[in-house]
């Protein structure tokens, strides 16, 4: 089962930070009082629990014996667990005065059932004294280190092992999403400085910094969305939602990544650090509140992409044209709306409802699609107008060679939206693009015409 104390903390953090702060003041009266105070702030029915299949199976196998839920969680939470499972004859839990963990739990059980008079299933280091007093020790969802330590002290049955923490943390960072940060190289490409070693090095540093900052936000986002993710077919497999990565580890790792990101941009110049700070601020606002506000959520997503372009420009000291910014805003708004449409439509089909931390309703799906398609074709219009602009004539020797790119862009955005409307798109458009061979063909095709437009004589002479 997941850590219910952290489940409550995360639920309050996303819903009412002030209530969380006031509840934490009760720690002055002890941890048991803190657990009781936090449990009072939520309706236990709101919590989404995770059950360990091996433990459930063991409970069924021992249905002829008395089975008690013995937990350090507050009694309100224990009562809700017993209500949902209907497998226990009673519960023993923290009561606002006694924090029932470790030695206190072992003493309570020994006084009720006698030493070696009970079997016990546990999963934490604090359960060690209880295992010592138990007739049979069961270990569920434990680390291999803990299992080895217990087995050295006494005989024990391991029901299942916990996913290795480093592996879970790495998956929580979502490294496949780092492809988004390749956008920082766009100013380098449009300024034709890809062969400039100093500029390329600066872009690589910015790329690394934004990968670290983005991964930190993925961790914090998953913490706040843990209950919603557990009700989602795909997102329930994320490490935090699946209780494979505990919240304290995620918080420490996220803070460390933020520190490393800013330390990295500080090696380039001040303005790059300022742009990163703007990115972090907007991302924080999106994670905490803006993602729940219709239209503003996709505007924020589009802004987060565009900020990456600006970061690449400040790092390489290259100018960003209004044409590039306009094109990027529209194309990234369209991709943000693809993501939102996919999330909303898939949630409706699977559960008949909509994501709890979003502000859209059933009748909004058509509107979301309309906005997304309009933004996609607005980006095409911007690019077409750019081809005939004075700036294109200054940068490219033969800007008319850019025209074949227009139908390629038309095909690309139309295809994504067609697949999206058919319900065949992966819930994350980035994953779709990375796995889609046609996307690579389009990228090579577009890159070829950008190259020959700069100097067609390189090809034809």
C-alpha positions, 0 to 999 in steps of 0.5 A: 500500500502507498504511504497514506501520510504522504498521500494526504500531504500531497492532496492538501498541497494541491488543494489547500496549501494553507490548510497543509501549513496550519496542520503541520503546526500540530507537529509540536504536539507529536507525530501522532497529533500531526497524523490526526490533524492531517486526517481531519483535513481530508475526506478519507474517501478522496484518497486513492489507495494502492493494494499489494496483490501478494498481501491481498492473496495472503489475507485470502489464504488466511481467511479462517484466522483473525486478521487485523490491519495494524498501521502507523496511519491515523485511525480514520484512514485505517477505518477507510481501508477496512471499509474498502477491503472488507478483509479485516476483523478490525484495526489497530492504528495511531489515535492522535496520542500514540504514533503506532510505529516501531517499538510501540507497535511491537509492544502493543501486539505482544501485549494483545497476542503474546510474543510469537503469538502473531504473524506480521506483514511489513515493508519498512525499517521501522517494522524491524522490532515487530518482525522480531516479536512475530511468529512468522515475518512476512516482507512485502514490497521491500528493498533487497537491503532490508530483506537481507538485514531481516533474514540475517536476524531471523527467518522471513518470507519475502512476498515481493521486492520493491522496484529499485529506487534508482530505476524508478527515479530515472523513469520519473525524470521522463528522459524521453521528454528531453527531446523537447529541449532540442528546441534550444538549437533552433536559433543556432540553425536559423542563424546558420551557426551550427558549425560555430563550436563556441555557440554549439557548446553554449547550446549544449549547456543550455540543453542540459540545463533545461533537461534538468529543470524539466525533469524536476518539474515532472517529479513535482507535477507527478507529486501533485497529480498522484491521485488523478494519475492513479485513476488514469489507465496509462499514468497510473504506471508512473513511479510516484503514482505506482508507489515505486518512488517515494515522495521524499526522494522525488522532492530531494531529487527535484531540488537538486536538479533545479540547483544544477540547472541554474549552476549550469546556465550561470556558466554561460551568461546572466541573461540565460539564467534569467530566461531559465528563471522565467521558465521555472516561474511559468512552469511552477504556475502551470503545475500549481494552478494554471493547468486547471484553467482552460485556454490559459493552460495551453497558452502556458504550454506554448509559452514554455516551448517558446521560452526554450527558443529564447534561451538558445538565442541568449546563450548563443547571442543570436537574434530571434526574429518576430517571424520565428517567435510567431511561428513557434507560438502558433505551432506549439499552441497547436501541439499543446492542444493536441495533448489536451484533446488526447488527455480529455478524450481518452479519459472520457472514453475510459471513465466517462468523466474528465480529469479532476485537475483540468477545467474542461467539460464534455462539450469542450472537445470540439472547441479544443480541436477547432483551436488546435487546427486553427493554430496549426494553419496559422503557423503555416500562414506565418511561414508562407508570409515569411518566405516573401519577407525582406528578412528571408531575402537577407538570410537566404540566397534563394528564398523561393526554395523554401516553398516546398516546405509549406506542403510538408508542414501542411502534411505534418500538422494535418496528419497529427490532428487526423490521428488525434481525432481518430483517437489513435495518438499516444497520450503524449504527442512527443512520444508519438513523434519520437516513435514515428518514422514519417516525422524523421522523413519530414525532418530530413526533407525540410532540412534539405530545402533549408540548406539549399535555400541558403546556397543552392550552388552547393547542390547544383554546381 
